[in-house]
Amino acid sequence: MRTIALLMLLSVPAAAADPARVTTDGSFKQHLQWSPDGKTFLLTRIHEGKMAVWTMTAEGKDLKRLLPNHVMPHFDASWSADGKRVAYVFDELQGTDGKLRIHVCAADGSDDKTIVPHKAFEESPRFAPDGKKLLWVSTRHGNPELYTVDAEGKNETRLTSEVAYDLHPAWSPDGKRIAFASGRTGKQKLFTMKADGTDLKKLTDGDHLDGWPAWSKDGRRVAFVSQRGGNYDIWIVNADGTGSRNLTNHAAQDTSPTWSADGKTIAFISTRDGGSDVYTLAVPK
């Protein structure tokens, strides 16, 4: 009996440790992105009534705006794989509406320029791992679809053509596949496809919403946000769709997962302490 009990114990995955709190200001935060070298976070933050892209160290220090001269809202920034460039959404407000477009700047906020001009809602820009393309979401053909353009803003290519929406794209580390959220089968689920839009595969299932996929650095797992437990938690799943697991399992809202450079830790945003703050959590093997 003791041997059986021991075997049963060994078969149970190790529990995740309690997350470490990185920020304590409580201001609204979203779109968290860990830098490729693991030293810096990009995030959307609302401070003094203004939505902007901010940076801070991985320890939560030196919190500052990346583009302090921008008076219009800007958000949802992401790094290039070499950490030298940042793509983000710029919102040119006109009355109660906004003209969203995609900008790229250097990691220090200099050399800021428009890469994808406004045609509709232009959102979620993501650099390809080789830096040669930019993936983003646009409603220019009626509903949210995925597109790519080269780093100079030329050679636009449409990757998806669905009546349902396609959102939250994320490149695999080798650049061969794209994970994204879609309502094409009813409830919003995660899918993957080749970088050219072929070979569609469903990654998650069930009667709940899944979104915001983030690949592990080795491409073997995907972290994502799901409300399958009744509220938003951070989950992980193997790249083949097996082994889904709730990492945070908390009554608060946990969103925006992003992996550390060594692939051992996930950072995310949570309301568990009353405000909206950044936390880190070691990922069980």
N, C-alpha and C positions, 0 to 999 in steps of 0.2 A: 504493500500500500504506500509506503514511504517513497518507493521508486516511482510509482505511478504519479503521485502528487508532485514529485520533483519534475517529472517530464511535462506535466501539465503547466507547471509554473514557468518552465523554460520556453514553452510554446507561446506564451503570452507576450506580445510586443512590449518593449519598455515604455513606460509612461513618460510623457513630456514633462519637463520641469516647469515650475512657475516662470512666466515671462519676466524679464527685467525691464523696468521702466526707463526710457531714455530721455523723454521730455516731460515737463511738469507745468507748462504754461496753460494747457487746456484749450487753446484756440483751435478753430476748425482746421483740420488737416486731411489731405487725401493725396492719391497718386504718388505714393512713396516709391523711390527708386534708389537702390544702393549702387554706388559707383563701382566700376570694374576693379579698382584697386582696394576696395573695402574701406576707404577712409572717409567718404563723404556721402551724405544723403541729399537727394533732390526731393522736393515735395511741394504740393500746392498748399498754401496757407492763407487764411483770411485773418488779417491783422488791421485793426483800426478801420474796419469796413472795406478794406481793399483786398481783392483776390490776386495773388501773385505767386511766382515761382521763387522758392527760398532754398538755400543750402544750409547745411550745418555739418559738423563733424559727426562721425559714427558714435561718439560719446555724448552727442546732444549739445555740444558747445558751438560758439561762434555762429549763432543763427542770424542769417542776413539775407536780404533780397538779392537775387542774381542780377536783376535788371532794374535798378532803383529809379531810372529815368522814365520807365513806362508808367503812364497814368491810367491806361486802359487795362482791363482784366487780362491776365494771361495765366496759363495753368497746364497741367498734365504734361510735365517735362520728362524726357528720358535721355540717357547717355548714349553716345556712340560706344562701340566696343573698346576703343582705345582710350576712352574717357576724355578726349580732347574737344568734343562737340556736344551740344545739347539741342534737341529738337523740342518744340513746345507749341501750344495753341495760343494764338493771339486773338483777342476778341475786341474788334473795333465797334464800340457801342454807338448805336444811332437810335435815339429815343429809347423805346423799351426792347428793341431788337439788337442783335449783334451780328457782325460779319466776321465769322471765324475763318482764320487762315493759319497755315503752318509756317513757323519760323525756325531757323537754325542759327545758333550763335556759338562762339567759342566757350569753353568751360568757365571762363572768367567773366562772361557776359559781353565781351567785345565782338566785333564783326557780326553784328546781328542783321539778318536779312530774311526776306520772304522766299520760301521755297515752293509752297503750294498756295497760290492766290485764292481769294475767296470766290467760290462758285456756289456753295451751299454751306452746310455744316461740315467743317473740316476738323477732324478730331483724332486723338490717340496716335500721334506720330511715333514710330519706332524704327531706329536704324537697323539695317541688316548687319549681321556679325562682321561682314567684310567691309562695311562702311560705304558700299557702292549704291545702295538703294535705301529708300525710305518707305515704310509701310504705314498706311493710315486709313481712317474711316471717313467716308464722305457720303452725303445724301444727294450728290449731283445728278443721280439718275433716279431719284424718287424716294428711295429708302436707304438706310445705312448699309453700305457695301464696303469691301476691302479693295484697296488699290495700292500700287507701288509706283514710284517715280525714281529716277536716278538722283544722285546726290546734288546735281546741279539744277534739279527741278524740271527735267525733260523726260520724254519717253514714258508718259503715263500709261499704266497697264491696269485694267480692271481684272481682279481675281475672282470675285464672286458675283453671281447674278441670281438672286433669290427674291421671291416676293416677301419673305420674312427678313427681319433685320439681322445683320452680322456685325458684331462689336468686339472690342477688347482684344485686338490682335497681339500676338507675342511670337517672336522668332525663336526657333530652337537654337541652341548654341552653335551647331554646325551650319545653320542657315538653310537646311534642307526642308524643314517643315515649319508650319505656322499653326499655332493653337489660337482659337478664338471662341467667342460665345455667339450662339445663334438661336433664334426662335423657329427655325425651319421645321422642327418636329413637334412643335407645340410649346411646352415649357422651355425656357431658356436653358440650353445645355452647352457643354464644351465639345468642340470638334477639333480635329487636326487635319491638315491637308499639306500636300507638297507646296513648295514655294511658288510654283506656277499655277496653283489653284486646283490641281487634279488630285486624285487618290484621297477623297474625303473619308474620314473615319470618325465615328462618334466616340468620345472619350468618357462621358458621364451619362447617367440615365436616372430615371425616377421622377416623381411628381414634386419638383422643387426647382428653385432658381439657382443656377451656377454661373459664375462669371469671373473676370479678371485673372486669367491664367498667367502663371510665371514659371518658366522652366528652371529646373535645377541646373547647375553649371555643367554637370556631366550628361545632361539630356535624358536622364533615366526617370525623373519624376517631374510632376507638375503641381505646384501649389495653386490654390484657387480659393475663391470666396463662395460659400454656399449657405443657403438658409434652410437646408434639409432638416436641421435640428430645431427649427422654429425661430431662430434669429441668425444673423450673419456670423459665421465662424470661418477660420482658416482651415482648409482641408488640403491634403496631398493625395495624389493618385499616381500610380505608375504610368509611364508613357504609353503602355498598351491598354490602359483602362482598368487594370486590376488593382486591388489593394487600396481602395480609397479609405481615408482615415481622417478623423477630426483631430486637429492639433490643438485648438484652443478650448473648445467645449465650454463656453462661458455665456452667461446670460446677457452680457453686453454685446455691442456691435463691433466685430473684428473684421477689418477690411485691408485692402492694399498690400498683399504679401510681396516681398522682394527678398531674394537670396543673397547671402554674403558671398564674398569672393571665393572663399574656400568651400562653399556649399554645405557648411555645417550648421548654419543659423538662418532663420527667417526673421526679418523685421516686418512689422505690420502696424496698423493704426487701430486703436481701440478706445471705446468710451467707458471702460471698466472702472476708472477712477473719477468719473463725473464729467470730465471734459473730453477733448479729443487729443490723444497723445500717441507717441511712437514707443513701441516695445520691441524687444528681441526675444527669441525663443530658440533654444537648441533643438535641432531636428533629430528625433530618434532614428536609428538606422533601420 
